[in-house]
Amino acid sequence: MIKNKLEQLGLELPSSSVPGGNYTSFHIRGSIAYVAIQFPIRSGEYLYQGRLGQDLDTEDGYQAMQLCALNVLAQINQYTTVNQIEGLNHIDAYYQSTESWDEAPLIVNGASDLFVNVLGDKGIHTRSIVGVHTLPRGFSVGLSASLTLRKPGRGWVWL
């Protein structure tokens, strides 16, 4: 289902990235799943590095956040199925920019738009936007998410 929706949007689900430290990318606690911060990485290539308002413009930031959201979906796809998603709860968006750049809500729409377009009503969420001095590997943006999974039913196995 995710792949079909993405194809309609002209997008492709990337392969999921591997954690860069001693943590897991996807963790289920009860019926809540947490996706660790995802960066704009595609096929192992680091993309959209630098500061928004200096090295990258707002459209670049939107595309970078969209890629982060695709990586969130890749993690979900690796560890569970879309059928088990009751809904996306919350996203935390991080960005680094110049002091004068002030278009963070516009770039985070890159993630929010993707989630709603792909998941429909299940993609509606709250969000926090946090400007930081720096992100790992010089990434311009990063994104983490939490979602609610349906309670396990017959024929469904918790990972």
C-alpha positions as CSV (number, residue, x, y, z in Angstrom):
1,M,0.0,0.0,0.0
2,I,2.8,2.5,0.9
3,K,4.7,1.7,-2.3
4,N,1.6,2.2,-4.5
5,K,0.8,5.6,-2.9
6,L,4.4,6.7,-3.3
7,E,4.5,5.6,-6.9
8,Q,1.4,7.8,-7.5
9,L,3.4,10.7,-6.0
10,G,6.4,9.9,-8.2
11,L,8.4,8.8,-5.1
12,E,10.1,5.6,-4.1
13,L,10.5,4.0,-0.6
14,P,14.3,4.0,0.1
15,S,16.0,1.1,1.9
16,S,16.1,1.7,5.6
17,S,19.2,3.1,7.2
18,V,21.2,1.6,10.0
19,P,21.6,3.3,13.4
20,G,24.7,5.3,13.8
21,G,25.2,4.4,17.5
22,N,24.0,2.1,20.3
23,Y,20.3,2.3,19.7
24,T,17.6,0.8,17.5
25,S,15.8,2.6,14.7
26,F,12.4,1.3,15.6
27,H,11.1,0.4,19.0
28,I,7.6,-0.8,20.2
29,R,6.5,-0.1,23.7
30,G,2.9,-1.4,24.3
31,S,1.0,-0.2,21.2
32,I,3.2,2.9,20.6
33,A,6.1,2.6,18.1
34,Y,9.0,5.1,18.1
35,V,11.1,5.8,15.1
36,A,14.5,7.2,15.9
37,I,15.8,10.3,14.1
38,Q,16.0,9.9,10.4
39,F,18.3,12.0,8.2
40,P,18.2,12.8,4.5
41,I,20.1,9.7,3.4
42,R,19.3,7.7,0.2
43,S,21.2,4.5,-0.7
44,G,23.8,5.3,1.9
45,E,24.5,8.8,0.4
46,Y,24.3,11.8,2.7
47,L,22.2,14.5,1.1
48,Y,21.1,18.0,2.0
49,Q,24.1,18.9,4.2
50,G,24.7,22.4,5.3
51,R,22.7,25.3,6.8
52,L,19.3,26.4,5.5
53,G,19.5,30.0,4.4
54,Q,23.1,29.7,3.5
55,D,23.9,26.5,1.7
56,L,20.3,25.4,1.1
57,D,17.1,27.2,0.3
58,T,13.6,26.5,1.6
59,E,12.7,24.2,-1.3
60,D,15.8,22.2,-0.5
61,G,14.7,22.0,3.1
62,Y,11.2,20.8,2.0
63,Q,12.8,18.0,-0.1
64,A,15.2,17.1,2.7
65,M,12.3,16.7,5.2
66,Q,10.3,14.7,2.6
67,L,13.3,12.4,2.3
68,C,13.5,12.1,6.1
69,A,9.8,11.2,6.2
70,L,10.4,8.6,3.5
71,N,13.1,7.1,5.7
72,V,10.6,7.0,8.6
73,L,8.2,5.1,6.4
74,A,11.1,2.8,5.4
75,Q,11.7,2.0,9.1
76,I,8.0,1.3,9.6
77,N,7.9,-0.9,6.5
78,Q,10.9,-2.9,7.7
79,Y,9.5,-3.6,11.2
80,T,5.8,-3.8,10.8
81,T,3.1,-3.4,8.2
82,V,1.0,-0.3,7.3
83,N,-2.1,-2.3,8.1
84,Q,-1.1,-2.3,11.7
85,I,-0.8,1.5,11.9
86,E,-3.7,3.1,13.8
87,G,-2.2,6.5,13.3
88,L,0.8,8.7,13.3
89,N,1.0,10.6,16.7
90,H,3.7,13.1,16.6
91,I,6.8,14.1,14.7
92,D,9.9,16.0,16.0
93,A,11.6,18.0,13.3
94,Y,15.1,19.4,13.7
95,Y,16.9,21.8,11.5
96,Q,20.0,23.9,11.3
97,S,20.0,27.3,9.7
98,T,21.4,30.8,9.7
99,E,20.1,33.1,12.4
100,S,18.0,35.2,9.9
101,W,16.3,32.2,8.1
102,D,12.8,31.7,9.5
103,E,10.9,29.3,7.3
104,A,11.0,26.2,9.4
105,P,7.2,25.5,9.2
106,L,7.4,25.4,5.4
107,I,10.2,22.8,5.3
108,V,8.5,20.6,7.9
109,N,5.5,20.5,5.6
110,G,7.7,18.3,3.4
111,A,7.3,15.6,6.0
112,S,3.7,16.4,7.1
113,D,2.4,16.6,3.5
114,L,4.0,13.2,2.7
115,F,2.5,11.5,5.7
116,V,-1.0,12.7,5.0
117,N,-0.7,12.0,1.3
118,V,0.5,8.5,1.9
119,L,-1.3,7.5,5.0
120,G,-4.5,9.6,4.6
121,D,-6.2,10.3,8.0
122,K,-3.8,7.9,9.7
123,G,-1.0,10.4,8.8
124,I,-2.5,13.4,10.6
125,H,-0.2,14.3,13.5
126,T,1.1,16.9,15.9
127,R,4.6,18.2,15.5
128,S,7.4,20.1,17.2
129,I,10.0,22.1,15.2
130,V,13.4,22.7,16.9
131,G,16.2,24.8,15.5
132,V,19.6,23.5,16.6
133,H,23.2,24.7,16.2
134,T,24.3,21.6,14.4
135,L,23.2,18.1,13.4
136,P,25.4,15.0,12.9
137,R,27.3,14.8,9.6
138,G,26.3,18.4,8.8
139,F,22.7,17.3,7.9
140,S,20.4,20.3,7.5
141,V,17.4,18.4,8.9
142,G,16.4,15.4,10.9
143,L,13.0,13.8,11.8
144,S,11.7,11.4,14.5
145,A,8.2,10.0,14.9
146,S,5.8,8.1,17.1
147,L,2.8,6.2,16.0
148,T,0.1,4.0,17.5
149,L,-0.2,0.4,16.3
150,R,-3.4,-1.6,16.5
151,K,-3.4,-4.1,19.3
152,P,-2.1,-7.4,18.2
153,G,-4.8,-9.7,16.9
154,R,-5.2,-13.2,15.7
155,G,-2.4,-14.0,13.3
156,W,-0.3,-11.0,14.1
157,V,3.1,-11.3,15.8
158,W,4.9,-8.6,17.8
159,L,8.4,-8.1,16.5
